[in-house]
Amino acid sequence: MNSPVPPPSLSPEEKTPNSLDPAAATLPNPPKSLPEQIFQGPDGLRVGWRILLYLGVAAAVAYALLWLGRSFFPDITSGVGRLWQEMYGEAALLIAALAPAFLMANIEGRSVDDYGLPRKQAFGKLFWTGVAWGILSIVVLLLLLRGARVFSFGHLALHGARIWRFALFWGVNFLLVGLFEDFLFRGYLLFTITPSLGFWPAAGIMSFAFGAIHLMNSGEGVVGALSAAFIGLFFCLTLRRTGTLWFAVGFHAAWDWGQSYLCGVADSGTTEPGHLLSPSFHGPTWLTGGSVGPEGSVLCFLFVLALWGVFARRYPQAKYGT
């Protein structure tokens, strides 16, 4: 009969339980320094600081580019030069909105595409679908005003090559406007606020800000600003249901192009030169929109509400902010 084999002897270090096992050790986390407590949250840089950093860099870039632009367009207040100045300003603001997003993407360890304008979808199907919706929408709204006997399309104000030149110019200009405004109000900032508040509360805040900024236009009014906020909320719906801003950008650019160039009506209180038609309004301000343009008409609110319903049925699934 074999005698039992004694267990191997352990060294003093091995006799101490868990003394050399890093997985078993439970060391407390070192306390955070005061700067870390102020600036760092569970997911990195705190939301408030991220927003301030984004807006601060955007403001600095915009100031620098607009200051530079004054050397190219000194004190131009009329004529073709003013139009080029206007386009340069829109391009500068777009760069100012996009540039800090690349910085924030690097800080946050994500792709800039996450903020609503994926580059692979640029000017693809969703964009052109939005363009079609935008053109059709403004034409239908103006036809409703015409049916109410408060609007006339008028006659051609441009002829020959000027038709195509101004069509192209305003097309590029309003594309810049759509890209800038949609990314600023429904791009990085909305993406950053949504996890803390939820999508629709965040969308409401950004849409209110979008409407409020329209009050800076000289011909704008409170009703027009509310209308812009309501349209901005519709753009948030398109982001929610398509997952990107490309539909909104196409709709926004085409809607503005249809107002300012194609039909020649005021857009948020501003009537631009080089429009195709010379229309006229005749009726009460609450129905015509007055100096604001058709966006200030009560019919615009009703029409956008109808658009909301049609779009929600066409795109029923939420793809963003879920």
N, C-alpha and C positions, 0 to 999 in steps of 0.2 A: 504494500500500500504506500503510495507516494505521500510524502508530507506536504502540507499546504505551503504554497510559495508566498512569503510575506510581501505586502505591497511595497513598491519602491518608496524610498525615503524622499521627503521633500526638503528643499532648501528653505532657509528662513524667509527668503523673499516670496517663495511660492506658497508658504503657509499663510501669508497675509491675504485675505480674500479681496479680489478685485483690485489689488494694489497696482498691477501693471496692465490692467485691461481697460484701454481707452473707451471701449463701447459701454463698459459697465460704470465707468466713472461719471459722476453727475456734478460737474463743476458749474457753479453759478455764473451767469453771464456778467461780464464786467459792467459796472454802471456807465450809462451814457454821459458824455460831457454835455455842458449846457448848450453849446452850438448844435450838437447832434439832436438834442431834445427839441430845439427851436426849429431846425430845418428838416430833420429826418422823421418820417413816419414809418409805419410797417411796410409800405411799398416803395420806399425811397424818399425822394424829395417831396415834401408836403404839397398838396394840391394848390393852396394859396400861393406859395412861392413859385410853383411852376407857371401859374397864370401870370403873376407879376413879371417873371423873367421873360416869358413869351411876349407880353405886351410891351415891356421895356425895350427889348431888342427890336421889335417891330416899329416902335415909335422912333428909335434912333436911326434905323435904316430909312424909314420914310422921310425923316427930316433931312438926312444927308442927300438922298436922291432928289427931293424937291428943291433943296438949296442948289444942287448942281444944275437942275433944270432951269432955274432962273437965269443962269448964264447963257443958256441956249434960247430961251424965250423971254427976253426982258420986257416987262410991262406991255404985253400984247393983250388988248381987250376986245378986238374985233377982227373980222376977216378970217382967211384961211389959217393964218398963224395961230389964232386962238384955238382953232379946232385941233391942230397938231399939239398945241400945249395941253389941251384937255386929254388927248390920247396918251401923251407922255405921263401926265399925272396919274391916270388909271394904271398904266404899266408900273409906275413907281410904287403905287399902293399895293399892287398885286405882289411885286417882289418883296415888299416889306411884310406882307402877310405870310408868304411862303418861306422866306429865308430862316426865320427863327424856328420854324417847324422842323427843319433839318437838324438844327442844334438840339431841340428838345428830343427828337427821335434818338439822337446819339446818347443823350443823357439818360433817357428812359430805356435804352436797349431794345428799341423796336424799329420797324420800318416806317418811313414817313407816309407810306401808302395807307397805314392804319387810320390816318386822320380824315379819310373820306374821299380822296382823289387818287385811287390806285392807277398808276401810270400805264399798266397794261390795258386798261379800259378807256384810255384817253380818246375822246372823239369817236367812240365806238357806237354800238347800237343804242345804248341807253341815252347817250348824248343826243343823237339825231331823233330819237323818239321824243325826247324833251323839247327839241326844236319844233317838231311838228305840233305837239300839244300847245306850245307857247304861241305860235303864230295863229293857230286855229282859235285859241281861247280869246286873244285880244280882238280878232276880227268878229267873233260871235258876240262878244260884249258890246262892241260898237254897233253891230247890227241890231242888238236889243235896244240900244239908245236911239238908233234911227227909227226902230219900230215904235218907240215911245214918242216920236216926233220932236226930239230935242237935239238931234245931231244930223249933220249932213256931211258926206264925204268930200264934197267940193269937186275941184278940177285938178288936173295935173299942174304941178308947180315946177317940174324939171322936164328937160327934153334932151334927146340925144345922148351923148356919152356921159353927161353929168348924172344921168339916172344910175348907171352902173358904178361910176366912181363913188358917188355918195352911198350907194347901197353897200359897197365893199368897205368903205371907210367906217360907216356906222356899224356894220357887222363885226369888224375887228374891235371897234371901241366897246361895244356892248358885250362882246365875249370877255374882254378884260374886266368889265364891270361885274359880270356874272361870276367869273372865277374869283375875283377879289372879295366881293361881298359874301358869297356863299362859303368860301373857305374861312374868312374871318369870323363869321357868325355861326357857321354850322360845321366847321372843320375842327381845328385843334381845340378850341375852347369848349365846344360842345362835347367832344370826345373826352376831355379832361374832367368836366363837371359831372358827366352822366353817372359814373360809378358811385359818387357820393350822394346824389340827389335822386337818381332815376332818370330815364330818358325824357319823359314828358315834362316834369318840372324844370329840368335843364333846358329843354326846347322852349318852354314858355318864357324863361328868363332871357334867353338869347334872342327870341323873336321880339320881345318887348324892347330890348336894346336896339335891334334892327329897325324897328319902327321909330324909336326915339331919335335915332341919328338922322332920319329923314327931315326932322324939323330944322336942320341946318340949311336946307334948301330955301331960297328966298320966297318962292311961291307956294311952299308947302303949308298945310294946316293940320290941326289936331285930327280931323277925320281922315285925311290922307295918311298921316302917320299911323293911325290905328289900322287902316287898310293895309299899309305896308307890313305891319306886324302880323296881320292875319294871313297875308300872302307868305310871309316868312315861316309861319307855322305850317302852312301847306307844304313848303319846301322841306321842312323837317319831316313831315309825313312821307314824302318821296324818298328821303334818306333812310328812314326807318324801314320802308317796305322794299327798297331796291338794294340797300346795303352800301350805296355810294352816293356821292354828290353829283355824278355826271348827268343824271336826268334833270336835277334842279338847275345846274349850270346851263344846259341847253334850253330849258323852259325860260329861265330868267333872261338870258341873252335875247331870245326870240321875242319874248313879251315886250322888252324895252325897245328892241329894233322895230317891232310892229307899231308901237306907239309913236316913237320919235321920228323914224324915217318913213315907214310905209304909209301910215295914216296921218302923220304930222300933228298929232295931238300932244298936249303937255304930258310930261312924265314926271310925277312927283313935284309938280310946280315949275318945271323947266321945259320950255319949247325950244328945240334945237333948230338951227338953220339947215338947209340942204335936205328938206323932206319932200317926199314924192307928191303928196296931195296937200291941198289947202282946204282943210275942213272948217266947219263952223258949228258952234253950239248955240242953242236958243231955248232957254227954259230955266226952271228954278235950280239953284246951286246944289241942293240936296240930290237932285236927279242927274244933273250934268257933271258934277264934280267941280265946277267953277275953275279957278286958276290952277287947282291941283291936277286937273285932268280926269279921265275916266276912273282912276283909282280912288277918287274922292266921291264917287257916286254910290248911292245906296245899292244900286244894282250890282256893283262890283263885289260887295260883301255877299250878296245872295248867289252870285255867279261862282265865287271861289268856294262857297259852301257846297254848291252842286259839284264843282270839280273834285272836292274832297271825297264826296260819296262815290263818284265814278272811278276815281283813282283807287280808292280803298277796295272796291270790288274787283278792279283789274289786277291789283297786286295785293292779295289778301294776307300774305305771310310776312311777319316781321323778320328782318335779316340783320338789323343793326341795333346795338344797345340792349340785347337780350341776355 
